[in-house]
Amino acid sequence: MPMFDEATHQAFIALGEHMMANTPMEMFSKGILAGWMIATLVWLIPAADQAKVWIIIIVTYVMAIGEFTHIIVGTSEALYLVFDGHISWYDAVVGFALPTLAGNVIGGTFIFALISHAQIRGDVEAQRECKQGLFYRRKR
């Protein structure tokens, strides 16, 4: 792939090979955490006001140092290896994409469901108490 100088090319190969050293189960597990973090980031952005850029930087930095797998960033690494002939399409899809995507979806869905539940829980309890209070007043 004659797009980059040799040092940059070798750096991209090293990054991709480091990611692909994970087993599919590790891709899945790390993908859960990455999905959780990105969903949390998306949830925080509307309330961040002037700190939006800092939130994005902090969350993505933690993902990088934690070596969590995310389908978007990791796909560029995996495809670089595919197009350079270091791994097959099968390895990229079955070894990386499917387990990582599944982990991202599970992690993102879990935190979204948890936060949504926490938001409406108080409203549901208040509504239940209100209905019970009305019911008891009618019975008297």
Contact map, one row per residue, 1 for C-alpha under 8 A:
11110000000000000000000000000000000000000000000000000000000000000000000000000000001100000000000000000000000000000000000000000000000000000000
11111000000000000000000000000000000000000000000000000000000000000000000000000000000000000000000000000000000000000000000000000000000000000000
11111000000000000000000000000000000000000000000000000000000000000000000000000000000000000000000000000000000000000000000000000000000000000000
11111101100000000000000000000000000000000000000000000000000000000000000000000000000000000000000000000000000000000000000000000000000000000000
01111111100000000000000000000000000000000000000000000000000000000000000000000000000000000000000000000000000000000000000000000000000000000000
00011111110000000000000000000000000000000000000000000000000000000000000000000000000000000000000000000000000000000000000000000000000000000000
00001111111000000000000000000000000000000000000000000000000000000000000000000000000000000000000000000000000000000000000000000000000000000000
00011111111100000000000000000000000000000000000000000000000000000000000000000000000000000000000000000000000000000000000000000000000000000000
00011111111110000000000000000000000000000000000000000000000000000000000000000000000000000000000000000000000000000000000000000000000000000000
00000111111111000000000000000000000000000000000000000000000000000000000000000000000000000000000000000000000000000000000000000000000000000000
00000011111111100000000000000000000000000000000000000000000000000000000000000000000000000000000000000000000000000000000000000000000000000000
00000001111111110000000000000000000000000000000000000000000000000000000000001001000000000000000000000000000000000000000000000000000000000000
00000000111111111000000000000000000000000000000000000000000000000000000000000001100000000000000000000000000000000000000000000000000000000000
00000000011111111100000000000000000000000000000000000000000000000000000000000000000000000000000000000000000000000000000000000000000000000000
00000000001111111110000000000000000000000000000000000000000000000000000000001000000000000000000000000000000000000000000000000000000000000000
00000000000111111111000000000000000000000000000000000000000000000000000000001101100000000000000000000000000000000000000000000000000000000000
00000000000011111111100000000000000000000000000000000000000000000000000000000000100000000000000000000000000000000000000000000000000000000000
00000000000001111111110000000000000000000000000000000000000000000000000000000000000000000000000000000000000000000000000000000000000000000000
00000000000000111111110000000000000000000000000000000000000000000000100001001000000000000000000000000000000000000000000000000000000000000000
00000000000000011111111000000000000000000000000000000000000000000000000000000100000000000000001100000000000000000000000000000000000000000000
00000000000000001111111000000000000000000000000000000000000000000000000000000000000000000000000000000000000000000000000000000000000000000000
00000000000000000111111111100000000000000000000000000000000000000000000000000000000000000000000000000000000000000000000000000000000000000000
00000000000000000001111111100000000000000000000000000000000000000000000000000000000000000000001000000000000000000000000000000000000000000000
00000000000000000000011111110000000000000000000000000000000000000000000000000000000000000000011100110000000000000000000000000000000000000000
00000000000000000000011111111000000000000000000000000000000000000000000000000000000000000000000000100000000000000000000000000000000000000000
00000000000000000000011111111100000000000000000000000000000000000000000000000000000000000000000000000000000000000000000000000000000000000000
00000000000000000000011111111110000000000000000000000000000000000001100000000000000000000000001100110010000000000000000000000000000000000000
00000000000000000000000111111111000000000000000000000000000000000000100000000000000000000000000000111111000000000000000000000000000000000000
00000000000000000000000011111111100000000000000000000000000000000000000000000000000000000000000000000010000000000000000000000000000000000000
00000000000000000000000001111111110000000000000000000000000000000011100000000000000000000000000000010010000000000000000000000000000000000000
00000000000000000000000000111111111000000000000000000000000000000001111000000000000000000000000000111111001000000000000000000000000000000000
00000000000000000000000000011111111100000000000000000000000000000000000000000000000000000000000000010111111100000000000000000000000000000000
00000000000000000000000000001111111110000000000000000000000000000001000000000000000000000000000000000011001000000000000000000000000000000000
00000000000000000000000000000111111111000000000000000000000000100001110000000000000000000000000000000011001000000000000000000000000000000000
00000000000000000000000000000011111111100000000000000000000000000000010000000000000000000000000000000011111110000000000000000000000000000000
00000000000000000000000000000001111111110000000000000000000000000000000000000000000000000000000000000001001111100000000000000000000000000000
00000000000000000000000000000000111111111000000000000000001000100000000000000000000000000000000000000000000100000000000000000000000000000000
00000000000000000000000000000000011111111100000000000000001000000000000000000000000000000000000000000000000100000000000000000000000000000000
00000000000000000000000000000000001111111110000000000000000000000000000000000000000000000000000000000000000110110000000000000000000000000000
00000000000000000000000000000000000111111111000000000000000000000000000000000000000000000000000000000000000100110000000000000000000000000000
00000000000000000000000000000000000011111111100000000011001000000000000000000000000000000000000000000000000000000000000000000000000000000000
00000000000000000000000000000000000001111111110000000000000000000000000000000000000000000000000000000000000000000000000000000000000000000000
00000000000000000000000000000000000000111111110000000000000000000000000000000000000000000000000000000000000000000000000000000000000000000000
00000000000000000000000000000000000000011111111100000010000000000000000000000000000000000000000000000000000000000000000000000000000000000000
00000000000000000000000000000000000000001111111110010010000000000000000000000000000000000000000000000000000000000000000000000000000000000000
00000000000000000000000000000000000000000111111110000000000000000000000000000000000000000000000000000000000000000000000000000000000000000000
00000000000000000000000000000000000000000001111110000000000000000000000000000000000000000000000000000000000000000000000000000000000000000000
00000000000000000000000000000000000000000001111111110010000000000000000000000000000000000000000000000000000000000000000000000000000000000000
00000000000000000000000000000000000000000000111111110000000000000000000000000000000000000000000000000000000000000000000000000000000000000000
00000000000000000000000000000000000000000000000111111000000000000000000000000000000000000000000000000000000000000000000000000000000000000000
00000000000000000000000000000000000000000000000111111110000000000000000000000000000000000000000000000000000000000000000000000000000000000000
00000000000000000000000000000000000000000000100111111111000000000000000000000000000000000000000000000000000000000000000000000000000000000000
00000000000000000000000000000000000000000000000001111111100000000000000000000000000000000000000000000000000000000000000000000000000000000000
00000000000000000000000000000000000000000000000000111111110000000000000000000000000000000000000000000000000000000000000000000000000000000000
00000000000000000000000000000000000000001001100100111111111000000000000000000000000000000000000000000000000000000000000000000000000000000000
00000000000000000000000000000000000000001000000000011111111100000000000000000000000000000000000000000000000000000000000000000000000000000000
00000000000000000000000000000000000000000000000000001111111110000000000000000000000000000000000000000000000000000000000000000000000000000000
00000000000000000000000000000000000000000000000000000111111111000000000000000000000000000000000000000000000000000000000000000000000000000000
00000000000000000000000000000000000011001000000000000011111111100000000000000000000000000000000000000000000000000000000000000000000000000000
00000000000000000000000000000000000000000000000000000001111111110000000000000000000000000000000000000000000000000000000000000000000000000000
00000000000000000000000000000000000000000000000000000000111111111000000000000000000000000000000000000000000000000000000000000000000000000000
00000000000000000000000000000000000000000000000000000000011111111100000000000000000000000000000000000000000000000000000000000000000000000000
00000000000000000000000000000000010010000000000000000000001111111111000000000000000000000000000000000000000000000000000000000000000000000000
00000000000000000000000000000000000000000000000000000000000111111111000000000000000000000000000000000000000000000000000000000000000000000000
00000000000000000000000000000000000000000000000000000000000011111111000000000000000000000000000000000000000000000000000000000000000000000000
00000000000000000000000000000000000000000000000000000000000001111111000000000000000000000000000000000000000000000000000000000000000000000000
00000000000000000000000000000100000000000000000000000000000000111111100000000000000000000000000000000000000000000000000000000000000000000000
00000000000000000000000000100110110000000000000000000000000000111111110000000000000000000000000000000000000000000000000000000000000000000000
00000000000000000010000000110110010000000000000000000000000000000011111011000000000000000000000000010000000000000000000000000000000000000000
00000000000000000000000000000010011000000000000000000000000000000001111111000000000000000000000000011001000000000000000000000000000000000000
00000000000000000000000000000010000000000000000000000000000000000000111111100000000000000000000010011001000000000000000000000000000000000000
00000000000000000000000000000000000000000000000000000000000000000000011111110000000000000000000000000000000000000000000000000000000000000000
00000000000000000000000000000000000000000000000000000000000000000000111111111000000000000000000000000000000000000000000000000000000000000000
00000000000000000010000000000000000000000000000000000000000000000000111111111100000000000000000000000000000000000000000000000000000000000000
00000000000000000000000000000000000000000000000000000000000000000000001111111110000000000000000010000000000000000000000000000000000000000000
00000000000000000000000000000000000000000000000000000000000000000000000111111111000000000000000000000000000000000000000000000000000000000000
00000000000100110010000000000000000000000000000000000000000000000000000011111111100000000000000000000000000000000000000000000000000000000000
00000000000000010001000000000000000000000000000000000000000000000000000001111111110000000001000100000000000000000000000000000000000000000000
00000000000000000000000000000000000000000000000000000000000000000000000000111111111000000001000000000000000000000000000000000000000000000000
00000000000110010000000000000000000000000000000000000000000000000000000000011111111100000000000000000000000000000000000000000000000000000000
00000000000010011000000000000000000000000000000000000000000000000000000000001111111111100000000000000000000000000000000000000000000000000000
00000000000000000000000000000000000000000000000000000000000000000000000000000111111111111001000000000000000000000000000000000000000000000000
10000000000000000000000000000000000000000000000000000000000000000000000000000011111111000000000000000000000000000000000000000000000000000000
10000000000000000000000000000000000000000000000000000000000000000000000000000001111111000000000000000000000000000000000000000000000000000000
00000000000000000000000000000000000000000000000000000000000000000000000000000000111111110000000000000000000000000000000000000000000000000000
00000000000000000000000000000000000000000000000000000000000000000000000000000000111111110000000000000000000000000000000000000000000000000000
00000000000000000000000000000000000000000000000000000000000000000000000000000000110011111011000000000000000000000000000000000000000000000000
00000000000000000000000000000000000000000000000000000000000000000000000000000000010011111111000000000000000000000000000000000000000000000000
00000000000000000000000000000000000000000000000000000000000000000000000000000000010000111111100000000000000000000000000000000000000000000000
00000000000000000000000000000000000000000000000000000000000000000000000000000000000000011111111000000000000000000000000000000000000000000000
00000000000000000000000000000000000000000000000000000000000000000000000000000000000000111111111100000000000000000000000000000000000000000000
00000000000000000000000000000000000000000000000000000000000000000000000000000110010000111111111110000000000000000000000000000000000000000000
00000000000000000000000000000000000000000000000000000000000000000000000000000000000000001111111111000000000000000000000000000000000000000000
00000000000000000000000100000000000000000000000000000000000000000000000000000000000000000111111111100000000000000000000000000000000000000000
00000000000000000001001100100000000000000000000000000000000000000000000000000000000000000111111111100000000000000000000000000000000000000000
00000000000000000001000100100000000000000000000000000000000000000000000000000100000000000011111111110000000000000000000000000000000000000000
00000000000000000000000000000000000000000000000000000000000000000000001000100000000000000001111111111000000000000000000000000000000000000000
00000000000000000000000000000000000000000000000000000000000000000000000000000000000000000000111111111100000000000000000000000000000000000000
00000000000000000000000110110010000000000000000000000000000000000000000000000000000000000000011111111110000000000000000000000000000000000000
00000000000000000000000100110111000000000000000000000000000000000000111000000000000000000000000111111111000000000000000000000000000000000000
00000000000000000000000000010010000000000000000000000000000000000000011000000000000000000000000011111111100000000000000000000000000000000000
00000000000000000000000000010011000000000000000000000000000000000000000000000000000000000000000001111111110000000000000000000000000000000000
00000000000000000000000000111111111000000000000000000000000000000000000000000000000000000000000000111111111000000000000000000000000000000000
00000000000000000000000000010011111100000000000000000000000000000000011000000000000000000000000000011111111100000000000000000000000000000000
00000000000000000000000000000001001000000000000000000000000000000000000000000000000000000000000000001111111110000000000000000000000000000000
00000000000000000000000000000001001000000000000000000000000000000000000000000000000000000000000000000111111111000000000000000000000000000000
00000000000000000000000000000011111100000000000000000000000000000000000000000000000000000000000000000011111111100000000000000000000000000000
00000000000000000000000000000001001111110000000000000000000000000000000000000000000000000000000000000001111111110000000000000000000000000000
00000000000000000000000000000000001100100000000000000000000000000000000000000000000000000000000000000000111111111000000000000000000000000000
00000000000000000000000000000000000100000000000000000000000000000000000000000000000000000000000000000000011111111100000000000000000000000000
00000000000000000000000000000000000100110000000000000000000000000000000000000000000000000000000000000000001111111110000000000000000000000000
00000000000000000000000000000000000000110000000000000000000000000000000000000000000000000000000000000000000111111111000000000000000000000000
00000000000000000000000000000000000000000000000000000000000000000000000000000000000000000000000000000000000011111111100000000000000000000000
00000000000000000000000000000000000000000000000000000000000000000000000000000000000000000000000000000000000001111111110000000000000000000000
00000000000000000000000000000000000000000000000000000000000000000000000000000000000000000000000000000000000000111111111000000000000000000000
00000000000000000000000000000000000000000000000000000000000000000000000000000000000000000000000000000000000000011111111100000000000000000000
00000000000000000000000000000000000000000000000000000000000000000000000000000000000000000000000000000000000000001111111110000000000000000000
00000000000000000000000000000000000000000000000000000000000000000000000000000000000000000000000000000000000000000111111111000000000000000000
00000000000000000000000000000000000000000000000000000000000000000000000000000000000000000000000000000000000000000011111111100000000000000000
00000000000000000000000000000000000000000000000000000000000000000000000000000000000000000000000000000000000000000001111111110000000000000000
00000000000000000000000000000000000000000000000000000000000000000000000000000000000000000000000000000000000000000000111111111000000000000000
00000000000000000000000000000000000000000000000000000000000000000000000000000000000000000000000000000000000000000000011111111100000000000000
00000000000000000000000000000000000000000000000000000000000000000000000000000000000000000000000000000000000000000000001111111110000000000000
00000000000000000000000000000000000000000000000000000000000000000000000000000000000000000000000000000000000000000000000111111111000000000000
00000000000000000000000000000000000000000000000000000000000000000000000000000000000000000000000000000000000000000000000011111111100000000000
00000000000000000000000000000000000000000000000000000000000000000000000000000000000000000000000000000000000000000000000001111111110000000000
00000000000000000000000000000000000000000000000000000000000000000000000000000000000000000000000000000000000000000000000000111111111000000000
00000000000000000000000000000000000000000000000000000000000000000000000000000000000000000000000000000000000000000000000000011111111100000000
00000000000000000000000000000000000000000000000000000000000000000000000000000000000000000000000000000000000000000000000000001111111110000000
00000000000000000000000000000000000000000000000000000000000000000000000000000000000000000000000000000000000000000000000000000111111111000000
00000000000000000000000000000000000000000000000000000000000000000000000000000000000000000000000000000000000000000000000000000011111111100000
00000000000000000000000000000000000000000000000000000000000000000000000000000000000000000000000000000000000000000000000000000001111111110000
00000000000000000000000000000000000000000000000000000000000000000000000000000000000000000000000000000000000000000000000000000000111111111000
00000000000000000000000000000000000000000000000000000000000000000000000000000000000000000000000000000000000000000000000000000000011111111100
00000000000000000000000000000000000000000000000000000000000000000000000000000000000000000000000000000000000000000000000000000000001111111110
00000000000000000000000000000000000000000000000000000000000000000000000000000000000000000000000000000000000000000000000000000000000111111111
00000000000000000000000000000000000000000000000000000000000000000000000000000000000000000000000000000000000000000000000000000000000011111111
00000000000000000000000000000000000000000000000000000000000000000000000000000000000000000000000000000000000000000000000000000000000001111111
00000000000000000000000000000000000000000000000000000000000000000000000000000000000000000000000000000000000000000000000000000000000000111111
00000000000000000000000000000000000000000000000000000000000000000000000000000000000000000000000000000000000000000000000000000000000000011111
